[in-house]
Amino acid sequence: MIIGKYDPLKGERFQVLDETGAVVNEELEPQLTEEKLVGFYRQMLISRTADTKAFAMQREGRMGTYPPLKGHEAVQVGSAMAMEAEDWLFPHYRDLGALLIRGVPIHFVYLYWIGNEAGSRFPDGARVFPFTVPVGSQIPIGVGHALGAKLRKEKQAALISFGDGATSEGDFHDGMNFAGVFNAPAVFLCQNNKWAISVPRERQTAAKTIAQKAVAYGFPGMQVDGNDVLAVFSAVKEALDKARAGGGPTLIEADTYRMSDHTTADDASRYRPEEEVKAWEKKDPIVRFRNYLRAKGIWKEELEKNLQEEADKIVEEAVHQAENFPLPELEDIFRYTYKEMPPHLEEELAELKAAVEKRKAD
């Protein structure tokens, strides 16, 4: 058991690998096949490669504002790999790595940030709620979905992901309270990267940890090392299994760091100390897991070369698909809020079409 063993009120944090990749908790090291472990590493490499490319595309004027995920690879890959096929993911805007594992192609994410509404129409069967920019709005929606699954007696859980800034929003507290009262099969995953844009975590709450906030809502909370992919996987898997079995919600605070800006419209060097960034660069989740695989005799230079070449190929194909995707239509602005467009939106669409035609004629 992991949940309940690490007390957030005492600042206890679950970890399998230390910063060098050495195992510090052999008893709770997940027993995974070599294929599974390589799969973790592969997904982390693809996530970072896709992220690096998106950042470059924005700088080249080929994409709009984009939120980099560098540093979050372990928490996103570890949590998504812990899910079962029937579970649902309710992501936030920085969750590219988790989306890919759940079956959302990279080019859909690129389309979203390019400004094409098609980027929100995920493939059938992905079981991923469309992500949006508003902070925390997915939290009560995810709880509602989880409660609906419970009422339908479906064996599934909702993994609801958000940043530490979302815990300062009312949606977080509403969702937590609702989940606790109704024992919803939901797992709340806070990716605590220490900064809500330029607001440091200590200016958001006086609580010692974010995980301890679960206590007030009547269910367990725990803190894990968010740069340790094995710790995240183990904690989230146990919480999801517990939720599906009727054990109710869990709050997991993944202690991590964003190694880049909040978005490409931000300059984190204006508010973050350089020594803080350099200290966290030494905790790089990919380097840590690579060291672990090397120690187990799994990682080789040839494996790295092959996986990186594969990641580059996948990402370049995604760029080609996104940039050659049909352009959005005018109607897309109005189409996707309601199943059937209400009369007031039909009127607005008609007015917009008329204005566009008049402008063309002029």
C-alpha positions as CSV (number, residue, x, y, z in Angstrom):
1,M,0.0,0.0,0.0
2,I,1.2,3.5,-0.9
3,I,-1.9,5.6,-0.2
4,G,-2.1,6.4,3.5
5,K,1.5,5.4,4.1
6,Y,2.9,8.9,3.3
7,D,1.4,11.6,5.5
8,P,1.2,14.9,3.7
9,L,0.7,16.7,7.0
10,K,4.2,15.6,8.0
11,G,5.6,16.5,4.6
12,E,6.3,12.8,3.7
13,R,6.8,12.2,0.0
14,F,6.8,8.9,-2.0
15,Q,9.8,8.2,-4.1
16,V,11.2,5.1,-5.9
17,L,14.2,6.7,-7.6
18,D,16.5,9.4,-6.2
19,E,17.8,12.2,-8.4
20,T,20.6,10.0,-9.8
21,G,18.2,7.2,-10.8
22,A,19.2,4.9,-8.0
23,V,16.4,2.8,-6.3
24,V,15.7,4.1,-2.8
25,N,12.5,2.1,-2.2
26,E,13.1,-1.5,-3.3
27,E,10.0,-2.7,-1.5
28,L,7.7,-0.4,-3.6
29,E,9.6,-0.5,-6.9
30,P,7.1,-1.7,-9.5
31,Q,7.9,-5.0,-11.1
32,L,7.6,-4.2,-14.8
33,T,8.8,-5.9,-17.9
34,E,11.7,-4.6,-19.9
35,E,9.3,-3.8,-22.7
36,K,7.1,-1.8,-20.3
37,L,10.1,0.1,-19.0
38,V,11.4,1.0,-22.5
39,G,7.9,2.0,-23.3
40,F,8.0,4.6,-20.5
41,Y,11.3,6.0,-21.7
42,R,10.0,6.0,-25.4
43,Q,6.9,8.0,-24.4
44,M,9.0,10.5,-22.4
45,L,11.3,11.1,-25.4
46,I,8.4,11.5,-27.8
47,S,6.8,14.0,-25.4
48,R,9.9,16.1,-25.1
49,T,10.6,16.0,-28.8
50,A,7.0,17.0,-29.6
51,D,7.3,19.8,-27.0
52,T,10.6,21.1,-28.4
53,K,9.2,21.2,-31.9
54,A,6.1,23.1,-30.8
55,F,8.2,25.7,-29.1
56,A,10.3,26.1,-32.2
57,M,7.2,26.4,-34.4
58,Q,5.8,29.2,-32.2
59,R,9.0,31.1,-32.4
60,E,8.9,30.7,-36.2
61,G,5.4,32.1,-36.4
62,R,3.9,28.7,-37.4
63,M,1.9,28.3,-34.1
64,G,0.2,30.5,-31.6
65,T,1.0,30.8,-27.9
66,Y,2.1,27.4,-26.6
67,P,2.6,26.0,-23.0
68,P,5.8,24.0,-22.8
69,L,5.8,20.8,-20.8
70,K,9.6,20.3,-20.4
71,G,10.2,18.8,-16.9
72,H,6.7,17.3,-16.7
73,E,7.4,14.2,-18.7
74,A,7.6,11.8,-15.8
75,V,4.3,12.9,-14.2
76,Q,2.4,12.9,-17.5
77,V,3.8,9.6,-18.8
78,G,3.7,7.8,-15.4
79,S,0.1,8.8,-14.7
80,A,-1.3,8.1,-18.2
81,M,0.4,4.7,-18.3
82,A,-1.3,3.8,-15.0
83,M,-4.7,4.2,-16.5
84,E,-6.9,1.4,-17.8
85,A,-8.7,1.6,-21.2
86,E,-12.1,2.3,-19.7
87,D,-10.8,5.3,-17.6
88,W,-11.3,8.9,-18.7
89,L,-8.6,11.6,-18.6
90,F,-9.6,15.2,-17.9
91,P,-6.4,17.1,-18.8
92,H,-5.2,20.7,-18.5
93,Y,-3.5,22.6,-21.3
94,R,0.1,21.4,-20.5
95,D,-0.8,17.6,-20.8
96,L,0.6,16.8,-24.2
97,G,2.5,13.8,-23.0
98,A,-0.5,12.2,-21.3
99,L,-2.8,12.9,-24.4
100,L,-0.5,11.0,-26.7
101,I,-0.6,7.9,-24.5
102,R,-4.4,8.0,-24.4
103,G,-4.6,7.9,-28.2
104,V,-4.7,11.6,-29.2
105,P,-2.3,12.1,-32.2
106,I,0.3,14.8,-31.8
107,H,-1.1,16.7,-34.8
108,F,-4.4,17.3,-33.0
109,V,-2.5,19.1,-30.2
110,Y,-0.6,21.1,-32.8
111,L,-3.8,22.0,-34.6
112,Y,-5.3,23.3,-31.3
113,W,-2.4,25.7,-30.7
114,I,-2.3,26.7,-34.4
115,G,-5.9,27.8,-33.9
116,N,-7.8,25.1,-35.8
117,E,-11.0,23.9,-34.0
118,A,-10.3,20.4,-35.4
119,G,-7.7,20.0,-32.7
120,S,-10.4,19.6,-30.1
121,R,-12.2,16.8,-31.9
122,F,-10.3,13.8,-30.5
123,P,-10.6,10.4,-32.0
124,D,-13.4,8.1,-30.9
125,G,-12.3,5.8,-28.1
126,A,-9.5,8.1,-26.8
127,R,-11.5,8.8,-23.6
128,V,-10.0,12.2,-23.2
129,F,-12.0,15.3,-22.4
130,P,-11.0,18.3,-24.6
131,F,-8.5,20.5,-22.8
132,T,-9.0,24.3,-22.6
133,V,-7.1,27.3,-21.4
134,P,-9.3,28.3,-18.5
135,V,-7.5,27.2,-15.3
136,G,-9.3,24.4,-13.3
137,S,-12.5,24.4,-15.3
138,Q,-12.1,20.6,-16.0
139,I,-12.1,19.7,-12.4
140,P,-15.8,19.8,-11.5
141,I,-16.6,18.4,-15.0
142,G,-14.4,15.4,-14.3
143,V,-16.0,14.8,-10.9
144,G,-19.4,14.9,-12.5
145,H,-18.4,12.4,-15.1
146,A,-17.0,10.1,-12.4
147,L,-20.2,10.3,-10.4
148,G,-22.2,9.5,-13.5
149,A,-20.0,6.4,-14.1
150,K,-20.7,5.4,-10.5
151,L,-24.4,5.8,-10.9
152,R,-24.3,3.7,-14.0
153,K,-22.3,1.1,-12.1
154,E,-19.5,1.3,-14.7
155,K,-16.0,0.2,-13.5
156,Q,-14.1,3.2,-14.6
157,A,-12.3,6.1,-12.9
158,A,-11.6,9.7,-13.9
159,L,-8.1,11.1,-13.7
160,I,-8.3,14.8,-13.4
161,S,-5.0,16.7,-14.1
162,F,-4.2,20.3,-13.2
163,G,-1.4,22.6,-12.2
164,D,-0.8,24.1,-8.7
165,G,-2.3,27.4,-9.8
166,A,-5.7,25.6,-10.2
167,T,-5.8,24.9,-6.5
168,S,-6.3,28.6,-6.0
169,E,-9.5,28.5,-8.1
170,G,-13.0,27.8,-6.7
171,D,-13.4,25.0,-9.2
172,F,-10.8,23.0,-7.4
173,H,-12.5,23.3,-4.0
174,D,-16.0,22.7,-5.5
175,G,-14.8,19.6,-7.2
176,M,-12.9,18.2,-4.2
177,N,-15.8,18.8,-1.9
178,F,-18.3,17.2,-4.3
179,A,-16.1,14.2,-4.9
180,G,-15.7,13.6,-1.2
181,V,-19.4,14.0,-0.3
182,F,-20.5,11.6,-3.1
183,N,-17.5,9.3,-3.0
184,A,-16.8,9.8,-6.7
185,P,-14.3,7.5,-8.4
186,A,-12.0,10.3,-9.2
187,V,-8.2,10.8,-8.9
188,F,-7.0,14.4,-8.6
189,L,-3.5,14.9,-10.0
190,C,-1.9,18.2,-9.2
191,Q,1.3,18.8,-11.2
192,N,2.9,21.2,-8.8
193,N,5.6,22.9,-10.8
194,K,6.1,25.6,-8.1
195,W,4.9,28.6,-10.2
196,A,1.4,29.7,-11.3
197,I,2.8,31.9,-14.1
198,S,4.8,34.3,-12.0
199,V,3.1,33.5,-8.6
200,P,5.2,31.2,-6.5
201,R,3.5,28.3,-4.7
202,E,4.2,29.9,-1.2
203,R,2.1,32.9,-2.3
204,Q,-0.9,30.7,-3.2
205,T,-1.3,28.8,0.1
206,A,0.1,28.7,3.6
207,A,-0.4,24.9,3.7
208,K,2.8,22.9,3.9
209,T,1.7,20.7,1.0
210,I,-1.1,20.8,-1.5
211,A,-1.8,17.1,-0.9
212,Q,-2.9,17.8,2.7
213,K,-5.9,19.8,1.3
214,A,-7.6,16.4,0.7
215,V,-7.9,15.9,4.5
216,A,-10.5,18.8,4.7
217,Y,-12.7,17.1,2.1
218,G,-12.6,13.7,3.7
219,F,-10.4,11.6,1.6
220,P,-6.7,10.7,1.3
221,G,-4.0,12.9,-0.2
222,M,-0.3,12.2,-0.8
223,Q,2.7,13.8,-2.3
224,V,5.0,12.0,-4.8
225,D,8.2,12.9,-6.5
226,G,6.8,14.1,-9.8
227,N,10.2,13.7,-11.6
228,D,10.2,9.9,-10.7
229,V,8.1,8.2,-13.4
230,L,8.0,4.9,-11.4
231,A,6.7,6.7,-8.2
232,V,4.0,8.5,-10.2
233,F,2.9,5.3,-12.0
234,S,2.7,3.4,-8.8
235,A,0.8,6.0,-6.8
236,V,-1.7,6.8,-9.6
237,K,-2.3,3.2,-10.4
238,E,-3.2,2.4,-6.8
239,A,-5.4,5.4,-6.6
240,L,-7.3,4.5,-9.8
241,D,-7.7,0.9,-8.7
242,K,-9.1,2.1,-5.4
243,A,-11.5,4.5,-7.1
244,R,-12.8,1.8,-9.5
245,A,-13.3,-0.6,-6.5
246,G,-15.6,2.0,-4.8
247,G,-12.9,3.4,-2.4
248,G,-13.5,7.0,-3.4
249,P,-11.3,9.8,-4.5
250,T,-7.6,10.6,-3.9
251,L,-5.5,13.7,-4.3
252,I,-2.0,13.2,-5.5
253,E,0.4,16.1,-5.5
254,A,3.3,15.5,-8.0
255,D,6.3,17.6,-6.9
256,T,7.9,18.7,-10.2
257,Y,9.2,21.8,-12.1
258,R,8.6,23.4,-15.4
259,M,12.0,23.9,-16.9
260,S,10.8,26.4,-19.5
261,D,8.4,29.4,-19.5
262,H,4.8,29.2,-18.4
263,T,3.9,29.8,-22.1
264,T,5.7,31.2,-25.1
265,A,4.2,34.5,-24.2
266,D,6.0,34.4,-20.8
267,D,9.6,35.2,-19.8
268,A,10.2,33.2,-16.6
269,S,13.7,34.7,-16.2
270,R,12.0,37.9,-15.0
271,Y,10.7,36.2,-11.8
272,R,12.6,32.9,-11.3
273,P,16.1,32.8,-9.9
274,E,18.6,31.3,-12.3
275,E,20.1,29.1,-9.5
276,E,16.6,27.6,-8.9
277,V,16.3,26.6,-12.6
278,K,19.8,25.1,-12.7
279,A,19.1,23.1,-9.5
280,W,16.0,21.6,-11.1
281,E,17.8,20.9,-14.4
282,K,19.9,18.4,-12.4
283,K,16.6,16.6,-11.5
284,D,15.7,16.1,-15.2
285,P,13.1,13.2,-15.2
286,I,14.4,11.8,-18.5
287,V,18.0,11.7,-17.4
288,R,17.0,10.1,-14.1
289,F,15.1,7.3,-15.7
290,R,17.8,6.8,-18.3
291,N,20.3,6.3,-15.4
292,Y,17.9,3.7,-13.9
293,L,17.6,1.8,-17.2
294,R,21.4,1.9,-17.6
295,A,21.9,0.4,-14.2
296,K,19.5,-2.4,-15.1
297,G,21.4,-3.1,-18.3
298,I,18.5,-2.0,-20.5
299,W,19.7,1.3,-21.8
300,K,22.3,1.3,-24.6
301,E,23.5,4.1,-26.9
302,E,21.9,2.2,-29.9
303,L,18.6,2.1,-28.1
304,E,18.8,5.8,-27.4
305,K,19.6,6.5,-31.1
306,N,16.8,4.3,-32.4
307,L,14.2,5.8,-30.0
308,Q,15.2,9.4,-30.8
309,E,15.1,8.8,-34.5
310,E,11.6,7.3,-34.1
311,A,10.5,10.3,-32.0
312,D,11.9,12.7,-34.6
313,K,10.1,10.9,-37.4
314,I,6.7,10.8,-35.5
315,V,7.0,14.5,-34.7
316,E,7.9,15.6,-38.2
317,E,5.0,13.6,-39.6
318,A,2.7,15.3,-37.1
319,V,3.9,18.7,-38.2
320,H,3.2,17.8,-41.8
321,Q,-0.3,16.6,-41.0
322,A,-1.1,19.7,-38.9
323,E,0.2,22.2,-41.4
324,N,-1.5,20.5,-44.3
325,F,-4.9,20.0,-42.5
326,P,-7.9,21.7,-44.1
327,L,-8.3,25.2,-42.9
328,P,-11.2,25.8,-40.4
329,E,-14.5,27.1,-41.7
330,L,-16.3,30.2,-40.4
331,E,-19.0,28.0,-38.8
332,D,-16.4,26.3,-36.6
333,I,-16.6,29.3,-34.2
334,F,-20.2,28.4,-33.4
335,R,-20.5,24.7,-34.0
336,Y,-19.1,22.9,-31.0
337,T,-20.6,24.4,-27.8
338,Y,-24.1,22.8,-28.3
339,K,-25.2,19.6,-29.9
340,E,-27.8,21.7,-31.8
341,M,-27.1,25.3,-32.4
342,P,-29.5,27.5,-30.4
343,P,-31.4,30.4,-32.2
344,H,-29.2,33.2,-30.9
345,L,-26.1,31.6,-32.2
346,E,-27.7,31.0,-35.6
347,E,-28.6,34.7,-35.7
348,E,-25.0,35.7,-34.8
349,L,-23.6,33.3,-37.5
350,A,-25.9,34.8,-40.1
351,E,-24.8,38.3,-39.1
352,L,-21.1,37.3,-39.3
353,K,-21.6,35.7,-42.7
354,A,-23.3,38.8,-44.0
355,A,-20.5,41.0,-42.7
356,V,-17.9,38.9,-44.3
357,E,-19.7,38.9,-47.7
358,K,-20.1,42.7,-47.5
359,R,-16.4,43.1,-46.8
360,K,-15.5,40.9,-49.8
361,A,-17.8,43.0,-52.0
362,D,-16.3,46.2,-50.8
